[in-house]
Amino acid sequence: MADKAQIQEAIKTQGEVVRKLKTEKASKDQIDEEVAKLLQLKAQLGGDDGKHQFVLKTAKDYNPKQMAIREKVFSTIVNCFKRHGAETIDTPVFELKETLTGKYGEDSKLIYDLKDQGGELLSLRYDLTVPFARYLAMNKITNIKRYHIAKVYRRDNPAMTRGRYREFYQCDFDIAGQYDPMIPDAECLKIVHEILSELDLGDFRIKVNDRRILDGMFAVCGVPDDKFRTICSTVDKLDKMSWEDVRCEMVKEKGLSEEAADQIGEYVSMQGGQDLAERLLQDPKMSQSKQAVAGLTDMKQLFSFLQLFQVTDKVVFDLSLARGLDYYTGVIYEAILTQTGPIPPPAAAEQNGAGGDEGSVSVGSVAGGGRYDGLVGMFDPKGRKVPCVGVSIGIERVFSILEQKAEASAEKVRTTESQVMVVSAQKNLLEERLKLTAELWNAGIKAEVMYKKNPKLLSQLQHCEDSGIPLVAILGEQELKDGVVKLRTVASRDEVDVPRAELVEEIKKRTSLV
Amino acid sequence: MADKAQIQEAIKTQGEVVRKLKTEKASKDQIDEEVAKLLQLKAQLGGDDGKHQFVLKTAKDYNPKQMAIREKVFSTIVNCFKRHGAETIDTPVFELKETLTGKYGEDSKLIYDLKDQGGELLSLRYDLTVPFARYLAMNKITNIKRYHIAKVYRRDNPAMTRGRYREFYQCDFDIAGQYDPMIPDAECLKIVHEILSELDLGDFRIKVNDRRILDGMFAVCGVPDDKFRTICSTVDKLDKMSWEDVRCEMVKEKGLSEEAADQIGEYVSMQGGQDLAERLLQDPKMSQSKQAVAGLTDMKQLFSFLQLFQVTDKVVFDLSLARGLDYYTGVIYEAILTQTGPIPPPAAAEQNGAGGDEGSVSVGSVAGGGRYDGLVGMFDPKGRKVPCVGVSIGIERVFSILEQKAEASAEKVRTTESQVMVVSAQKNLLEERLKLTAELWNAGIKAEVMYKKNPKLLSQLQHCEDSGIPLVAILGEQELKDGVVKLRTVASRDEVDVPRAELVEEIKKRTSLV
C-alpha cells in the first residue's frame, strides 16, 4: 500500500490536473472524472486529523431517522405489490460474472467484480432484472408475479462528485408469463399510478411508448438498420437536451441524413393518448411498418385497459420516450414528477431503478420499466423464452424527497415505536422498574426503561419528549403500596393512578388512539 | 479463461487427489477442502447439458415459499426488537478493506475482497458488529439501542460440500453506552428468551459465562499469559469434543502442563446459577484473581436481574462456554436448542450469527453474543471507548428448522396475501373483470384477476385452490344486470349474491376472520 507521503504527492499532482482542466474549460464530465480521482486519493489519506479514515466515499450509512422514512416507503410499496397478488423472491448479492456479461451494453464497465480469490468468478448484481431472468430460466418457471426489493451496485465514478452512491435500492415488480396482450402491461402502469399517488410526492405523469413503434418510426424515416440503437439512445436524451442539440448529435456525430433527422423530429414531438395511436395507424408512412403497426395496435389496446383502470389522467403516449436498455422488446414507460418543489440533488434522480437503468434520465424520473420478452431465453440452454413485463420504482429519489419534506416539516420523525417508559422519581427502585418493564414486554407492550440505578426523573421524562414516547408509567413507594401505577400522558402532563392489573389494557387503549 | 478441455483435465486430476486422500483416510477437513475444489472446477464447466452454467454454487436463491417463512421469522424478531425500544440503521454491504483488517483473527482469510478496479479498496462485510462499531465511532454516537438485519459474507471453502453458503443473514441487536452494570446485558438475554419462545423451536438453554472469569480461571490454573487465547479456543471446542480430547489438545498440541489442564478440567465442568457465582467467589483459588472476582460479581448481579425478568429457567452459568472472537471483554452467551427433532444440516447451524462468528459452535446453537467494550475505540482517532453489548440471532438455522417443519406439516404455506379473485364463467367479460378488480384495488382489497380474455372457470378456481385465495368474486351477464356480484367461499363452496356497492365491506368482513 502507498504510504502517506506518496498519496499526498499524488493528491498534489491530481489537484493540478483538475485546475488545468477548469482553466481550459474542459467538459463537465471530464472535470468530474478527475475530481472523483482526487476525492478518492483524499479518501485514502483520511481526514485532516485522520478521523475519517474509515469513511467510505462511495456508499452511505442510513441513520435511524432515514431508516424510519425508508421503512414507511417500503411498506407503502410492498402493500401495493401484495394488493396485486405478488410473491417475493430473493437472490444473492453476487452473480457469476458470466451471468451479467453482455446484458448492459456500454454500462458493463460499471459492474463491480469480486477479487479472484479462487473458485467462481463473481460480480455484484447491477440490477434486479437480470438475476430475475436467470432465476426463472434456472428454475424453469414460466409464470410468476413477483416483487423484489434489494440493493444493486454500480461503479459510477464521475457521479461521486454529485453525491451519487454506488450502492442503492431497487424496487421491482414483474409479471412473467404468456398472457393475452397488454393486460399485465396495464397492471404495471396501474401499480405505478397507485404507488405515486399514495406516496404523495405531488403531481406526476407517466410517459408510454413502444420499442416497436420506435423501430418502425426509425425505419420509415430512413434510419439505416445498424443505426437504430445509437439513434435511439440519442432520442433518449430529449428529456435533457433541446431538439436542436439532439438533431445536431444525430446528424453531426452519428452521420444521419438531415431529412431523416427532420422526419424523426416531427414524430418525437407527438404526444397524446388512444387518439394518437389511432391517428398514427392511419399515418401513410407509419402504416407501412409492420413493427409500428403492431406496436400501435397494442398501444390502443393498452389505453383501453388504462381507461378501465381509471388512470388515463396521468398517462401520455409520448413518441420521444426511448429508454436506453437493450433488452426491451415492447411497451416502455417512465414516470416523472411534474410539480416543482424542493429539488433533490440530480444524483438521486439519476440513480433510481427507473432511469438509473440506462444512466440517462430526466431529473424528475421516479419509476420506469417495460416489456422484455427475450431476456429469460438468454439463460435457458434451449433458448426457451418467457415473456416478461415489469416496473422499477426509483426509490432513492423518493427517499430523498421525503427526507427533505420531513426536515422542512415541524413534525418529528419517530425512530422507535415505544409506547411507554417505566420511570421512578425515587431512589432504589431499579428492581421494581425492571420487573414492571418485563411485565409489559411479556404482554406485548413496547416499553423502555433507563439502564441506571437511580436516574433523575427529569432525564427520564426528557427521553420521552425527545423520542416521542407518548406515555410514562411512574413507580414510587406509595404506588407500590397501593398496587397502582401512575400513568402520565407526556403531551398533556395528565396523570392518573391505574391499578397494576389494568395497566396493560389501559396502555393499549391509549396508544391505539395515538 | 481456461477452456473446456483444460477444465476437464483439471477435474480429472483433482478427482484423483480426492480418491487418494480417501484411500489414505486423510482428515475430514482435508478431504472436504479438496472436494470443494473439485466442485468448483465442475461448476466452472457447467452441467452436462450446460443448463447449470449460470448456477452459483456458493450462494442460494430464496423462492416465494422460503421467503414467506423468512418474512414471518423476521417479523417476529423485529417486533421483539421494537418492543424493546430499538432503532434500526443500515450500512453498506462493503466496507473499506482496512476497516475489517485485524478484527477477526485467523478468520480474516475468509473475507471477500472486491477487485481493485480503481478507487477505494473494498471488502464485503464479514459481520454486522464491526460495521456497527465503525458507524458509532464515525458519527460520534455514545449511546444507541439498534437492531440490524442484513446479509454478511464469508469465503468458507470446505463447508460448500456440506451445503453451507457464503452469503447469509445476521440479525443483530446491540446496546451501546455507559450504563450501570449488567442491566443492558440482562436485557439482551431477555430478548433471546422472548424470541426463541415465540419462534416455537422447542426447548432451549442459554449458556452464560464471562471473559474475565475465563481469564481469571486460566491465570489461577497456571496458564501462561501468552497462552490464554489459544487455550480459550481449545476450551471453546468442548461442545463438540470430549474433555479427554480437549485435554489432549491442550497438553500435546498447545504445550500446557498436565496439572494446569486438570485444574481447568475441574472448573469447566461446573454449571449452575447465582449459587455457583457465589460459591466461586469463595473459592480459594478463583478469589485470588481480580479479573475473576469482577466477572463473578457481575454474574451474580446478572442473575438477580434475570430473576426479575423471569428467565432463569433457561439460563445456566457454564464455565465451559468460551466463544472464539477476540473482541469480547465481559459477559458472553450462547443459546442452544435442546430438543431432538428433525436435525437440520450442520451447515446452517454453523453459519448462524451465533456460532458462525467463530466458525466453531455446537450444532444446536441459535443465538449468541456478549460484551465488547473495546471495539468502537479501535475506530476512533482518539481511541474513545463506547461500551457495547449485543446479541446475534442465528437466523439461517431458524429458517432451516421452520422450512422442515412446514414441509412436514399438512398446512400449506401461502406466498401471497390475495383475498379474492375476480372471475367469470362466461366469455367476453374481460373488461368487466378488470373494472371490478380495479375497484377492489382502489378500496385496498388484495385482488387477482387472470390475464386472459376468456379463461376457463375451472382454471380460475383451481388457481384459488392452489394459492389459498379464500374468496371468489364471480361476474356474469345476470349479475351485471342485477348490480350484484356472486361471492363464493372457496373452502365451503357457498355462494351468495352481494350488491356491488357492499362488496368491499363484505370481503373485508369475511377475510378479517380468515
Interface residues (C-beta under 8 A of the other chain):
Chain A: Q40 A43 Q44 D49 G50 K51 H52 Q53 F54 V55 L56 K57 T58 A59 K60 D61 Y62 N63 P64 M67 A68 R70 E71 K82 R83 H84 G85 A86 E87 T88 I89 D90 T91 P92 V93 F94 E95 L96 E98 T99 Y112 D113 L114 K115 D116 Q117 G118 G119 E120 L122 L124 R134 Y135 A137 M138 N139 I144 R146 K151 Y153 R155 N157 E167 I175 G177 Y179 D180 I183 P184 A186 E187 K190 E194 S304 F305 L308 F309 Q310 F379 D380 P381 T415 T416 E417 S418 L430 E431 L434 K435 A438 W441 N442 G444 I445 K446 A447 E448 Y451 K452 K453
Chain B: Q40 A43 Q44 D49 G50 K51 H52 Q53 F54 V55 L56 K57 T58 A59 K60 D61 Y62 N63 P64 M67 A68 R70 E71 K82 R83 H84 G85 A86 E87 T88 I89 D90 T91 P92 V93 F94 E95 L96 E98 T99 Y112 D113 L114 K115 D116 Q117 G118 G119 E120 L122 L124 R134 Y135 A137 M138 N139 I144 R146 K151 Y153 R155 N157 E167 I175 G177 Y179 D180 I183 P184 A186 E187 K190 E194 S304 F305 L308 F309 Q310 F379 D380 P381 T415 T416 E417 S418 L430 E431 L434 K435 A438 W441 N442 G444 I445 K446 A447 E448 Y451 K452 K453
